[in-house]
Amino acid sequence: MDSIASCAVEGVLYTVMGFRSGELITVLFDRHGKQSAHSDKLSGTVTRVLTGTEPGEEPVVLVTSDSELSLMTNFEVPGFDDPSIAKTKHRIWPVDMKDPKLPCPPVDSVTVLPRHLLSENDGTVPLLLVSGPTLLITELQLQPGPAHRHIPVDGTPDRILYSHRLKCLIVALRKGTQPSRTTLAFIDPDTGEDIGVPSDKHGNIYEYARGLGKPDDKVMAMAEWEYKKDGHVWHFLIIGMYKERLMVMSAEREKEAPEGKQPRLRYWTRFQKKGLERPVYAVLGHGEQLIYCTRECIQWEVIDAVDKKLREVDKYELASPGTTLMMVNGRLAVLCNNHSVEIVERSATTGNGEGSESAQLIHSDPKDLNPFHMIEVSGSPGNEPSSSLILVSDRFCGVVGLWTPWQSPGRDCETVFTAELPASIRRFARGRTRPLWSARKPRYGRIAMTVDDSEILGVCLDGSLVEFQLLSMEAWRLMRFILNLAMMDEVINPFNNITLDDVKHFEPEPSPSPDTMHIDGDELQRCVEKGALERLMALPGHMNRFKELLDEIEDGRLTDRIKSRADEDKDAGYFTLAYTILYYFLAPAL
């Protein structure tokens, strides 16, 4: 053990111990002498703990591990099938409010300062942080909120992606005005420095890479391409331009770095195709094929090893301009500007006595949308390709889940669910964003969204972030039942104009349809915060159905132990289980 912190509130003693192995053990001793313990694995390095509040206040524990600072609060007795004691855990990001572009400093150690030394403001805790050779005096805001960091670039960004291979942000931007000129910036996410150096294939440095720097041009599409051929692998960057130009670029880090700086990243143009007559709206690299869309035309290109240039092999005309390309189950999914999703397959044909391939439409969304973006997610516990879903966001705050009948070519996609959000999703993203202590396996009817169970997030036009989760039908029925009752509750929804006729014809029983399959997590969050389940299930009929729905979760395994209790304890057991399930689903993804 490396450190220990304890505090007592209302006769309950909370003790948190940090270990050199990276584990964190929390022990609770109540007034009756009973104890509960829980272990968290935070990292592979030493974990240190410190009490962050004064005696008699709500206990707050600060944790440092892997040069990161975290906060634990909301301690309580563990719930049903949930050993957690600290219900709330947050990562703390030290930021300089005067200069938000500075990177977050590492936190090696922390000490709580007497409050009268800095400020008497309620809700803040003065801290002394040790960050390498630097001492930082800070003020911790106990109310969680977003920590923004600004990374300035020398121009107006048009496109951005993160390269896991290069470990940097690749930003397409326009520099200057009248006329502006397009270039690329390779941003180190830790320092915010542009480490990119435009050059040619011989290493000669230029102001712009070949094909960039044209007046009033703009990057319309950008993607990475892992090109494999004859047992060799190359990594390319595909760039689609507004002024009818397509480029394939290479980038690699220099072996030697300037003293005290990161190695620079040299990039240059390998292939380019000019005079395409129309802007390149979307690009994609798949195997040996480069696929791009110039307004309504999809084109397939390959690299001609003899002529050292791109050679066209196929094309397909769309009904409206394509804005996003994505491979789904070996087929090409195209998001069209005016009519949702089209799925195209290149199949073998025979013509002029020689084998060839021809692109043809095999599935499409019959409903016309004005879409923004799309992403593929899994639709079954086994992640079978035949059960995958495509999420499509539109310009009117909507999201549609489409199922593709792969076994029936020519059949339209089917709408599985629709959702209405407060703002339109501009772009979907996936990633393992949860902190280490929030790593979780699918349970309670949650279905993994991807093969590696990454989070699916949506970035909205108003700057908000939306998280998506897939539910089994059993979990959906339980959530829908609670949600239906919450919509009629005046405490949770005080501004709903509920009439006597609404009450008379109200039926809380879930009814599956595309319009009802979306569960509003914000509404469920209000139910948890207000502890409303007991009030929502006040009627005997509602309570009985509530128990039946909980019995269906994980085939009744979770409620077997509850049924063996005395009658007066059964209802409490069901409510504890329901709150545990809601806590699990509502845990923040960041």
N, C-alpha and C positions, 0 to 999 in steps of 0.2 A: 504494500500500500504506500502511496506517495503523499496523499493529503486527505483531510476529512473536514466536513462542514456540517453543522447541525443547528437547528433552531426549533423552538417550541411555540405552538400556537394552540390556545384553548385546550391545554392538557394533552396535546399530541406532539410527540417528538419526532422530527424528521432528521435522519442522518444520511449524508451522501459521502461516499468514499471513492476517491480516484486512485487508480492503480497504474503501475509502470507498464503493464501489458496493454493499456488502452481501454480497459474496462471501467465501467462506472456502476457501482452498486448502491442502491437506495434502500434504506430500511426505515420502516415506520413502526413506532411503538405507540399504541393508543392508551387511553386512561385505564383500560381494564387489563393491561399487561400483555395484550395480544400484539403480535408483530407480523409484518408483511415485508417481503424483500423482492427486489427486481434487479436484474443485471442488464446493462446496455453495453454493446461493443461499439465504441466511438471511433477508434483508430488503432494503428499498430504501434503508436508511440505513447509516451507517458501522458496520462490525463490528470489534470489538477483541478480542484474544486475550491470554491470560496463563497461564503455567505454574502449576499448582496443587499440585504435589508437589515434594519435595526430590530432588536428584540420586540416582540409583540405585533409586528407587522406581518402581512401575508408573506410567507417565505419565498425568497428568490435565491437561486443558486447559480453562480457563474462558473462556467467550465471552459478550460483552455486545453486544446488538443490539436496536434498537427498545425500549430501556428494559427488556429482559428478560435474564435470566442463564441460561446453559446450561452443561452439562458434557459433555465428550467424553473417552472412555476406551476401553480394550480395543482398542488399535491393533494392526494386523497386516497382513500382505501381502494385497492384494485377492484375493478368490476368483474362481472361474470366472464369467464373465459378470456380475460384480459389482465395480465399481470402488471401492466404499467401503473406506476404511482404518480409520476409527473405527467399530467395530461397535456401540458403545453410545453413545447420545446421550440426555441427559435434560434437561428443563426444570427449573429450580430456582425454587421459590416461597418467598421470604423470609416467614416467619411469626413472630409474637410469641407465644411459648408461654404467656406470662402473660395475654395478651388476644387469643385467636384470632379474635375478631369483627372485628378491625381489617383493612382491606383490604391487599392485597399492595403494598408500596411499589415504585415504579419503580426500576430499577437503571441508573444512568447510567455508572458506572465501578466497578471493583473492584480491590483490592490484597490480596495474600496477606501476612499478618502472620507474624512468627517464632512458631513454635509454643510456645515457652517463655513467651511473654507472657501467654497465656490458660490453656492446659491442656495436659497431657501425654497426654490420652486418645487411644488409637489409633483410627484411622478417622475423625478429624475434622480439618478445616483451618480455622484462624482467618482471617477475612476482614474487611476494611474496605470497606464499601459506601458509595458516594456516591449519594444519592437526593435530587435537587434541592438545596436548601440544607442538607440534613441529612447527617451522618456516622453510619453505623450499624456497630457492632462486632458481628460475628456469628460463629457456628460452623457450618461446613458439614458435614453428615453425608454421607459418601461412599456409604453404603449407601442405595439409593433406597427410598422409602416414600411413602405418601399424605400430602398436605398438606391438612389440614382447615381450613375457615374457617366460623365460625358467624356467622349473621346473625340477631340477635334480633328478634322481632316481638312486638307487644303483644297476645298471645293465643295460642290453639291453632290451628295451620294445619290446614285440611281439604283444600284443593285449591291447586295452584300451576301456573302456566304462564309461559313467557317470551314476551313480546311483541316481535317483531323490529321492528314499526312504532314502538312506544313506547319500545323499548330499555330495558325494565325487567321485573322479576318481578312478576306479579300474583298476590297471595296472598289466598285466602279464609280468614278466620279467625274464631274466636269469642272475644270479650272478656268477662272477668269470669266470675263464677259465681253461681248461684242468683238469678236466671236468667242464663245467658250470652246474649250478643247478637252476631249475625253482621255482619261488615263486610268491606271489601276494603282491602288495603294494596298500594300501588304502590311497590316497593322498587327504588331505584337500586342496581344490582349493584356499582358501584364504591365507593360510600360506605356502603351499607347503610341509607340514610335513606329513610323513607316520605315520598314526595313527592305522594301522592294527597290530594285535597281533595274530599270529597263536597259536592255542590251540587244546585241545580235547573237547569232549562234557561235560566233568566234570569241565572244566575251567583251567586245567593244561597247562602251557605255554611251547611250544616247538620251536625249530628253524624253522621247517617247518610243515605245516599242513599235515595230513595223505594223502599220494598220491603225494605230491609235494616233491621237493628236490632230485629227481632221477637224476643221472648223464646223461648229454647230452640229456635231454628231452626238450620238447618245448610245450607251449600252442598253439594249433591250432585254437581253437574256444572258445568263451565265451559269455554267455547271462544270463539275469535275468529271473526268472520264478516265476510268481504268481500262487501258487498251491491252488486250492479251492476244498474242499471235506467236505460233511456233515455240511455245514454252517460255516466251519472254513477256515481260510486263512493262508498260510505259504508263506514266501518269500525265495526263493532259488537262488543260483548262480550255473549255469551249466558250467563245464569246460571240454573241449575235448583236449586230449593230443596226441602228436606225437607217443608216445610209447604205443599205443593201450589201452588207459585207459580213462574211463568216470567217472566224479565225480559230485556229487550234494552237495553243501556246504551251510552252514548257516552263517549269519553274524549279529551281533547286537552290539549296543553301550553299554559300561559299564555305570552303573548309577553314579558312582563316578569317578571324574577326578583328576589327579595330580594337585597340586596347580599351578595356572597360565597357565594351558594348556587345550587343548580340551579333552573331554572324548575319551578314546581309543576305538577301534572297534575290538572286538574279533570275529574270524572266525574259523570254523572247518568243517570237512568233515562228512556229514550225510550218504551218500550212495556212493558206487563206484563199477564200473564194470571193471574188468581186463581181459586181454587175448582176446581182440577183434580181433586180428590178423592184423588189419589195422589201420592207424591213423584216428582220429576223426576230420574230416574237417569242420563240421558245426553242430551247436546245436540249439535247439529251444524248449521252453516250451509253451504248449498250453493246457489250461484247466487242466485235470488230466494226460495228455500225455506228455512224454518227447520224442522228436524226434531228431535223430542225424544221421549223414551221415558218414560212413566209406568208403572212396573212392567212388565206384559205388553203394554202398548199403545204402538205407535209412531204419532205424529201428525205430519202435515205442515201447516205454517202459512205464510201469506204476509202481507205488510204491505199492508193496504187503504189505498191512497193517498187515498181519499175520506174514510173514517171515521177515518183515522189510528189504526188499531189492528190487532191480529193477527187473521187470519181462517182458520179451519180449512178445509182442502181435501181431506184424506184421512186414513185411519187403518188400522192393521193390527194384529191380535192375535197375540202370540207365545205359545209354549208355556211359557216361563218369563221372569222379568224380564230385560230387556236392560240391560247395563251399559256398553257401548261401541258407538258408531256410527262408521262409516267408509265413505267412498265408494271403491269399487274398480271400475275399468272402467265408470264411469257407473251402477253399481248400488249399492244400500245394503247394506253388510255389517254385521250386528248380532251382537255377542257376547252370548250368553244365559247367565244365571247357572248353569243346570243342564245345558245340552246344546250347548255349543260354538257354532258359527257358523251363522247363517242369512243367506242373501242374497236380498234382496227387490227387485223391480223394479216401478216404476209404468209400466204400459203403457196405450196408448190403447184405450178401449172405446167402445161406442155404447149409449146408454140414453136412453129417452124422447125419441128423435129428436135428441139433442144429443151432441156429442163430449165425452168426459170421460176421466179417468185413474183407474185402479184398481190398488192395490198387490197383488202376489201373490208367493208364494215360488217361486223358480226353482232354487235350489241350497241344500244344507245338508250339514253334516258328519253322517254316519250314526252316529258314535260319540258317546256321551254323555260329556262332560268336566265338570269343575268348574273353569272357566277363570278366570284373573286378567286377562289383557290380550291384545291382538293388534296386529299391524302388517303392512302389505303390503310385500313385497320383490319385486324382479325375479327372473325365473327363466331368463333367456336373455341371451346377449351383446348382443342387439339391443333388449332391454327392451320386447318386444312385450306389449301388454296381455293377450293370450291366454295368455301363459306366466307371469303373475305368481303368486306364492305368498303365502299368508297364514300368518305364524307365530303360533301360539297357545300361551300358557303356562298351566299348570294349577297347582292347589294342592298337587300331589304331586311337585314338583321336575321336572316333565316339560315338554317343548316338542314341538309337532307342526307339521310343515310341510304345509299343505293346498294342493292344486292344484285350481282350479275349471274345469270343462269348459264354458267360455262358449258354445261353439257348439252345446251340447246342453242346452237348458233342461229342467229336471226331473231331470237326472242328478245324483247325489250327488257331493260333493267327494271327492277321492282323497288318501289319506295318502302323501306322498312320503318323509318321514323322520320318525323319532321320536328324541328325545334325553332322557337322564336327567342332571340336573345336581345339584351338591351342595346347592343351595337353590332355592326357587321364585322365579321372576321375577315381581315385582309389576307392573312396567311396562317396556315397550319404549320406546326413543327412537332418533332418528336425528340425525346431525350431522357436520360436518367438524371432527373433534376432533384430528386428527394435527398435530403441529408442521410448520412449513414444510419442514424437511429430510426429513420422512417422507412427503411427498406422493408418491404412486405411481400408476402406471397399471396396469390389469389385465394380468397376465402370468402365466406358468406355469400357466395354467388357472383363475385366479381370475376370477369373474364379478362384474361390478358389481352391488351390492345395490340401488342406486337410480339414477335417471337421471343425477344429478350425482355418483355414486359416493361417497355419504356412508357413514359407518360406522353399523352397526346394533348398538345396545347394549341390554343387559338389566340393570335394577336389581333385585337380589335382596333377599329379606326379611332376609338376614343382613348386609346392607350391602355385599356384594361386587358387582362389575361384570363382566358377561359380554359378550364380543364375538362376533358371528356373521359368517361369510364363506361365500359360495357357491362351490362347486368344479365344474369340468367333470368328466366321468366319468373322463378320463385322470388328472387330478390326484387324484381320489378313489381310484382304484385304487392309485396309488403310496402315498398316505397310509395307506390301509387295510392294505396289505401290510406297511408298516413297523409299524403299530400292532398288527397280529396277532402279529408276531414279538416285539414289545416286551412284550405281555401274558404271554408265556411266559418272559421273561428274569428271572432271579432278582435281578439287580442293579437293574434298573429297578423291578420289582415284587417286593420281597422277602417280602411278606406274602401273596402268592397261594399257595394250597394246590394246587400242581400235582402230580398223581399220574402214575404210569407209564402208566395208561390214557389220561390226557389227552395225554401225549406221543405215545403210539402212534397215536392218532386225530387228531392235530393236522394241520390243513391251512391254511397261511397264505394261500392264494389268495383274493382278495376275491370275495365272493358278494353281489351287489346285492340288498337287501331293505330295507324301511323301518327295520328294527331295526339295520341295519349302516351306514346312510348317514351317521350322525353320526360325525365324527372328533373325538376328544378332544384338543384342543390342549395341555392340561396334560400329557398323556402324551407327546406329541411334544416338548414343551419339556424334559422330563427326558431324552429320548433325545439332544437336542442338548447339554444341559449336561454329560452324561456321555460325550459323544463315542461313542455306542454303535452307530452304523451299521456300522462295520467288524466288530464282534463279532456283530451280528445277522445279517450276511450271510456268516458264516464257512463255511457249507456251500456247495459249488459250485452246487447246484440253486437255492438261495436267491439267490446272487449273479447267476446267469444271468437269473433272472426279474426281479430288481431292475434289471438293465441294460435288459431289454425294456420295463419300465414307464417308465423314464426316456427311452427312445427314442420313446415315444408322446407325451411332453410337447411341445407346440407343433410337432406333426408332424415330430419328429426334428431340427428345426433346431438345437437346443441341443447335441445329441450328435454332429453331423456332424464337428466339429473333434476331438472325443475319439477317434472311430474311426480317424482318420488318424495317431494317435500310435503309438509303439512299444508292444508288448504290456505291458511292465512299467509303463508310465505310464497305461494305459487305466483300470485299476481306481481309481487315485488320482483321475483326472479325473471318473469317475462319482461317487465319494464327495464330491468338492468341489462338483459340481453339485447333488447332493442336499442337502448342508448349505446351499448358497446358497438353494435353493428353500424349505427349512424356515425359514431366517432371514427370508425375505421374508414368509411367511405368519404367523410368530409375532411379528413386530414389534408392539409394544404400540400400541394405538389412542389412548392419551393421552400 
